[in-house]
Amino acid sequence: MAGRIPDSFIDDLLARVDIVDVIQERIPLKKAGREYSARCPFHDERSPSFTVSPNKQFYHCFGCGAHGSAIKFLMDYDRIEFPDAIEELAGRVGLKVPYEGGRQAAPVQADTADLYTVLDQAARYFQHALNDSPTARAYFDGRGLDPATQNAFGLGYAPDTYEGLRNALGNTPQRIALLEKAGMLIRGERGSPYDRFRDRVMFPIQDRRGRVIAFGGRVLEKSDGPKYLNSPETPLFHKGRELFGLWQVRQSQQKISRILVVEGYMDVIALHQHGLPQAVATLGTATTREHAEILFRNCADVYFCFDGDRAGRQAAWRAVESVLPRMRDGRQAHFLFLPDGEDPDSLVRQEGHSGFEQRLLAATSLSEFFFAHQEAGTDLRTADGRARLAERCKELIAGIPEGAFRDRMQEILTDKTAIRWSLAASLSPQMREGVEEMLEERVAQLRGPVAPTASPAPLTRNAATAGDGQRSVVRQAVALLLQNPSFAENFQPPYTFVALRKPGIALLVELLGVCRARPNANSATLLEHYRDREEAAALRKLAVLDLHGDAKTMRQEFTDSLRRLELQTMQQRIDDLVVRQGEASLDDAEKAELRSLLLAKRG
């Protein structure tokens, strides 16, 4: 696999690409002063609240909060992965993406391209073979699939021969090696390669860019082999990260209102044909955390469809465990349990679109299923039973991202158990120690003057977003620098205010360093740099903060902000020395320092 893309290349790429051009190719933009506006492509709205800033090179929606650089826009709008977005933007400006790992990167990329090519050829081979097989065509016809649906999913047939695909795609040692690497050939006991898929109807598995990366095959008649056979893991195919049908879901609608997760290829295809083009399937594996992230990246509402028996409910619980750590605010998960002996394919054919929709409306919510599963076998009428339920649930709930959903889950647990447990109890010792320090500081603030602490206060997201009518100096400085990275060029380290015990100081100092190290940086570049950091959400809010004044005025305001921070640092040191003087006598050096600071302050 390709290595990491250097930050310097991403900076250069974002400096060359114009985000207005990228977005305007996909949605119509209108000039609105120095910026552009449009109706947001990520949520329904009547009046435009989506803005694109050519100066800052990022977009922001004041309605739903969507925001980011050109990279993020492509990831969300085209629903592609980060490396794919980089590749697409690089192609626009004639750049080749360098992957860390040096000379090894080029052969890997060339080999990967060959794998995509040979798998595409295999898909075409199976599609042609379907046309020549009355038995295979009869199978799909018997399942009620029309020609348009068969074409949309690229369905095919693997002939009942050991060398059909191998002979069709090439018998040279290089081609055989490539087909083996793609999972299409397998070696027998005598060491000879032969076709992996034989006498099976074939379902191509496509990645999020529509490229064939693997296959699933179903036997036409009972045999000694498995009913369904999937490609093995290959450099292109990792079953825990892929979803069958996701490419078709993306192609069928611009805005995906929901996604239905089912268990079989035919379930997906039948739902699409009956007017429910939101179905995907895992590939012979339980729902993984990677699956959960991909699902929610494409849509905020996910429905899991499982059999109603014990095995189906156990599979649903594994999905719950994967989904919970991804349940940020706005996301919802539901569970539809099917009648015995039925699957989505049979149900939608019997009940039609409207009947299946009614079942979805009655689906069980994640919270309801979570507690029903955890309460099984527990007597909540006893104190021991309630304590056991609390113990079972608290770590899982603690793993949910902060927000309204986690708060609601904690409330439900409290109501059920009458045991008020602290989230801090589930934290690691290091995290618990940090929480306790912050509580001690707050108590000290409430009691009176703050005693000096040994080190600067830790950075928090609140530091960058808190506002009580008057913007904090640190927040103002960070916002000005984020929107005008060139302001950093006039300020060289060391910075005296680094010792100031205020939230956000560490971020400001780091941001100054990043801006000085990247003289061509813009707002989008900086947001991309912090994309996976805890501070990212707060910085995105500051990036769209309305700062008044021209460039000269804002530069002076930034200079004044840093000067005020230096004065606050001076006052902090004076306070520290005064406190020390009250507790114990100062030495000569400290007395001299205190006199000097007091004189400097008066002057």
N, C-alpha and C positions, 0 to 999 in steps of 0.2 A: 504494500500500500504506500501511497505517496506520503512524504513527511510533512512537517509543519510548514506553513507559509510564513515567511519572515514579516515582521511588523513593518520594516522599512519598505517592503514591496507594497503592502496594503496602503501605507501612507502615500506613496507615489501614485498608486492607482486612483485613490480617491481625489488626489490633486488634479489628475488628468481628466477624470470622468465628470461630466456635468449632470447632476442629479435631475435637473429639469428635463433634459433630453431623454433620460432613462424613463422617467415617470410619464412624460408626455406621449411616449410611444404606446402607452398602455391605457391611460385615462386622459380625457381632455382637461387642460389647465387654462385658467384665465388670469391675466395679469391683474394684480391688485396691489398698486403701489410698488414697493421694492420686492414684493413676493408674488407668488402665484397661488391660486386657490382652486378648489374643486370639491365636489361631493366625495366624501370619504369612500374608498373602495373596500373598506374593511367593516363597515356597518351601514345600516340603512339610515338615511337622513334626507330631509327635504331641502335644507339650505346648506351651503358649503361651509364646512368647518375644518377642512383639510387644507393645510398650507405647506408650500414648498419654498424654502429659502435658498436662492442662488448664492448668497453671501456666506451663509453658514453651511451650505451643502447638506442639509437634512430636511426631513419632512416631519410634520406634527399634526395630529388631529385633536382639536380641542373638544371633540365630542366623545370619542372612545379612548383617546390617549395613545393611539398608535403613533410611533415615532421611530426615527432612525436614519441611517445613511442610505446611500444607493444600494449597498450590500444588503442591508436589512429589508429594504423594499422588495428587492428581487426574491429574497428568501420567503417573505410573507405573501407577496402577490403571485409569484410564479410557483410558490411552494416547492422550492428546491433547497438543497443543503448549502452550508456555508462555502465549501470548496467549489461547488458548481456555480454559485453566484460570483465568486472571484474569477473563475474561468470565463464566464460570460462577459463580465465587465472588461477583463483583460483583452478578450478578443475584439471588443469594440475599439480599443485604442492601439491595437497591434502589439501588445505585450505578451510575453510567454511567462507563465507562472513558474517561479522557481520554488522547488520544494527542498527543504533542508534535508541533507543527506547526500548532497553533491552529485557526483557523476552517476550514482545508482538510480537517480530519479528518472532519467530519460528511458533506459531499457524497461523499467517497470511500466511507464506510461505506454510505451509502444506495445508491450505484451498485453496490457489491459485492452488497448484498442483492438488487437487481434482477437481477444476473447469475445468482445462485444460483436465483432463481425461474424465469427463462427457460430455464435448462438443465434444471431439473426438469420443466418443461412439455415440453421437447423430448424428454426420456426417455419421458414418458408417450405422446407422439405416436408415437414409434418402436415402443413396446410395442403400442399399438392397431393400428398398421400391420402388425405381425407376425401378428396374428390374422387379418388380411384377405389375407395372402399365402401361398397353399399352397406356393409354391416356397421361400420363406424358411423356413417351418415344416419342410419336407422336408429342408432342409439341416441344421438342428439335430437333427432326428430321425435323419438318416443318420449324424450324429456320435455318436449314442447318448446324447444329453442328455435326461433326463426332465423333465417339467414343473416339478417342485419346484426343480431346479437352474436351469432357465431363469428362473424367478421370482426365485430368490435373487440372481442376477446381473443382473436387470432387462434381459434381452436383448430386442432389437427389430429393426426393419427400416426402412431408409430407402427409400421408394418411388422408382421410376425416373421421376422428374419433377424439373424444375428449380425449381418453385415450390410444392411440396407443403408443406414446413415453413414457408416464408415466409407463405403464405396462411393456414395453420392457426394461427399464433401472432401474426399481426397485420401489417398492411401500412402502418401509420402511419410517418412518418419516425423517430419516437422508437423504435419497436419494431424497425425495420430497423437503426437504429444500434446498438441493444443486442444484436441477434442477430449483427451483424458483430463487435462487441467480444467476444462470447462464442465467436467462431470458427465459427459455424454458417452464415453466409452469406459468399460471396466475390463479388467484382465481376469481370465479364468485360472484354473489350477495349473494349466500348462503354460501360462504366461502370455497367451495370445489375447489381444484386445478385441472386444465385441460390443455391440450396441447395448447400452444399459436399459433402454426402454424398448419393449417389444410387445406387439399386439395390445396396445393401450391407446385410449383416446387421450390427447395431450392438451394441457393447459399451460400456455407460456406465462411465466412470472416476470413482471416488468418492474423496473426500479422507478423512482420518482421523476425520472426524465423520459419514461416510456421505453427504455432500452431493455431488451430481453436479457435476463441474468440467470435464469434457471427454468426448470419445467416441473410440472406435476403430471403424473400419468395414472389413469384408472383402467383396471382390467375390464374387458368386455364380458368375459365369462369367468366363472369360478376357477381358481387355479391354486397351486400350492404357494404361490407368492402372495405378497401383501396386496390388498384391494387397491390402496393408493401408494404410489411410490414417488418421492420427491428427489430432486437433484441433491447430491451431497454438498457440504460446505465447500465453497471455492473462493478464490480471491475476490470474486464479484458477489457471491451469494452467502449471506449470513442470515439464517432463517429467523433468528431472534430479533432482527432489525427490519424485516420486510413484511409487507402486507399485500396479499393478493387482491387485486381490484382497485388499489388506491389510485393508480394512474387513470383508470376509467372514471372514477369518482371525480377527479380533478378536471377531466376533460368535459364532463357532462354538465358542469355548472360553475359559474364564476364565483359565487359565494356558497360555501358549503354550510348548510344550516344544521346538519347533524351527521354523524357517522354511525352506522350499524356494524357491529363486529360479530360475525358468525363463524362457524367452524369449517365449512366445506366450500370447495370451488363452485359446485352446482348451486349451493345456497346463495352465494354472491350473484351468480349469473341470473338465476331465476328472479331475484329481487330487482335487479336492474331492469330486466325485461318487463316486469310488472309495475313499472313506474316508481321504483324506490332505488334510484341510482346513487345511494349513499352507503352501499354495503361493501365491506372488506372482510378478509379472513386471515387469521394467523396460519402459519404454514407447518402444521403438525407439531406445534409447541404451545405451551401455555403463554398467556399474555405477559410480556416482559416489560421492564421499566422503559426500555428503548421504544417498544411499541406504544406505550402510554404517552411518551413525549411526542412521538410522531403524530399520534391521533389528535392530541390537544393542540399541536402546532397547526393542524389543518382545520380544526373546528372546536368550539367550546362545549358542545353537547355530544356525548358519546353514549350509545346504547349497546350493551353486551347481551347477546342472545345465546342462551345455553339450554340444554336439556334440563327438565325439572327433576331428574333423578339425583341420587347421591353424587355420582361422578360429575354431573353438570354443576351442582352447587359447589363441589370442591374446586372445579375449574373457575367458577365465578369468584370464589374467595381468593384464589391466586391472582385473579385480575384485580381484585380490591387491593391486595398488598402492593401490586405494581402501580396502581393508580393514585393511591393516597399521597405519596410524596410529590405528585404532580398537580394536586388539587389547589391551585392558586385561585384567588377570587375571580368569579365569572365563569369558572368551569363547572360542568355538571356531568355526573355519570349515573346511568340507570341500568337496571337488570331486568331482562325479559326471560322468564322461564317458560319453556314450551311444554305442551301436553305430552304424555307418554306416547312414544312411537311416532312423533311428528318432528319435522325439522322445518326451517324457514322455507325450503324449496316446496315441500308438500303443502304447508299451510298457505302460502301465498297463491298456489295454484288452486287450492280449494276455496279460499275465502276472498281472494283477489286483493287489490290494493287497499280498498277501504277496510276490509276485515283485518288486515295486518296493521293498518294504522290504528285501529281501535285497540289492538293488543299493545302497541307502543305507548298509547296514551295511559294505559293501566300499568305500565312498567314500574317496578320497585325502585325507589331512590337508593342511592349509595348509602346514605345514613341509615335508612330503614333496614337494608340488607346487612349492613355492618353489625348493628346491634342485635338483630335476630340471630345471626351466626354466632356472635360472641356469647349470647345469653343461653344458647343451647346447652342443656344439661346443668344449668345453674339455677339454684333456688334463690330468687331475689327477696324472698320473705325472711331470709336469715341474714344476720350480719356477716357471716362467713361467705355466703353467696355473693353479697354485694361487694365485699372486699375482693373476692376473686375476680369479679367482672371488672372492677377498677384496675386491678393489676394486669388483666389481659389487655385492656384497652389503652392504658396511659401512654405506653411507648409508641404505639401506632398513631395515636392522636398527636403526640408530640412531634412526630415526623411530618405532619401536614404543614405546609407553608403558613406563615402568619397571615391572619386575615379573618374575614367573617365566617368562613366555613369551619375553620378550626375552632373558633370561639363557639359556634353553634354545637359542634360535636362535644366540646367540653361541657356545655350547658346540659345537653341530653344525658351525658354520663353522670353529671352531678345529680340531676333529677332522678335517675334510675338507682343510684347507689347511696345518695345522701352522704357521700364522702367527698369532701372538698380537698382535692390533692393539688399540689403545686407543680406547675410545669418545670420549675427549677429542679425538682427532685429527679427528673429524668435527664438532666443535663450532665455533661462530663464534668469532672472536678475543676478543670481549667475554666470552662464556661461558667460554672456555678460561682467560682471565685470572682470572675469579672462582674457578674450580676450583683454579688454581695458588695463589692467595692462601690458600684454605682449607687446602691441603696444607702450605704454609709455616707457617701458624699451628699446625697439628697437630704438625709437626716441632719447632717451638719449645716446645710444651707438653711434648713427650717429653724434650727436652734439659734443661729446667729452668724457672725462673720465666718467665712470659709477659711479653715486652716490650710496652709499649703500642703500639697501632696508631693510624693516623691517623683512622680513622672506626669507627663501631659495626659489629659483625659483621652480615652480611646475615641476613635472616630465612630460616629454613628450616622445613620441616614438622616435622623432628625436634625442633625447639625446643619445639613445643607438645605433642609426644607422648612425648618421651623420659622415662623414669623408671627410677631405679636403686634402687627400694625407698623412696626418700624423694623426694616430689614437689618439683620445683624451685620456687623462689619465683616466678619469672615465670609458670611454668605454672599455679601455684596462683592467682595474681592474675587471669590470663586466664580460667580456669575459673569463678572466683567472679563476675567481671564479666559473663561470657557468660550465666550462669544468673540473674544479678541486675543487669540494666542500670541500675537506679535508683541503685546504689552510686556511679556516676560523678558524681552531682550535687554531692557534697561536696568534689570535687577539681577545682581550676581550674588551667589552664596558666599559666605554664610549669612543666613537671615537671622537677625536678633530675635524676631518673634517666634522662632521655632520652640523656644522654652515656654511660650504662653500656654497656660493650662486652659484651653478652650476647645470645645468640640469643633472639628473641621480644620484645625491648624495643620495637622499632618497631611491632610488631603491638599490643602493649599500649597504647602511646601513641595509635595510630590508633583503637583500639577505644574508648578513653576519649572521644575526640573524637566518634565516631559516636554513642555513648550520650548524650552531652551535647546533641548536635544533634537527637536524636530522643527526647524525654522520655517518649514513650509506647511505646518499643521493648520487645519481649520477646525471648526466645531465638530464636523462629522468625523474627522480623524481622531479627535480626542474621545468622542463618545464610543467609537469603535475600539479604542484602546482599553476602555473601562467596561466593555460590553458584558464580560462575565464576572465583573467584580460586584461586591455588595453595594458600592456607592453608585452603581449605574443608574438606578431609578431616580435617585436624587439629582444626579447630574443632568439627566434628560429634562427634568422639570426646570432646572436653572438655565438650560440652553434655550428654552422658549420664553424665559422671563422677559417682560417688556422693559428694556433699559432705554431711558430717554437721553437725548443729546447726540451731538455729532461725535466723530472719532476723537477729536481733540479734547472735547469735554469729558468723554468717558475715560480717556487715558489719564487725565488729571484726577478724575475721581478714583481711579485705581491706585494712583500714586498716593493720594490722600488716605485711602483705606489702609495701605501698608504702613503709612506713617502713624495712623491711629493705633494699629496693632503694636507697633514699636513702643508707643507711649503706654499702652496697656501692659506691655511686658515690663517696662520700667516700673510702673506702679505696683505690679505683682511682686517684683523683687524688693521694693521698698516695704511692702506689707509683710513679706517673709522675714525680712531683717527686723522689723518692728516686733513681730511675734517672738522671734528668737531672743530679742533683747528683754522681753517681758518674762521669758521662761528661764533664761540664763544670760549671763553677760556676754557681749560680743567681743571677739578678739580685735586687735588693732586694725587688721586689714579689713574686717567687716565694718568697723566703725568708720573707717575712711571711705569705704564704698558707699555706705549709707549717706554720709555727708555729701559725697559727690553726686549721688542720685537726687538728693533733695535740692541741691543747687541747680542741677540740670533741669529739674522739673519746674522750679521757680523761674528759671531763665527762659 
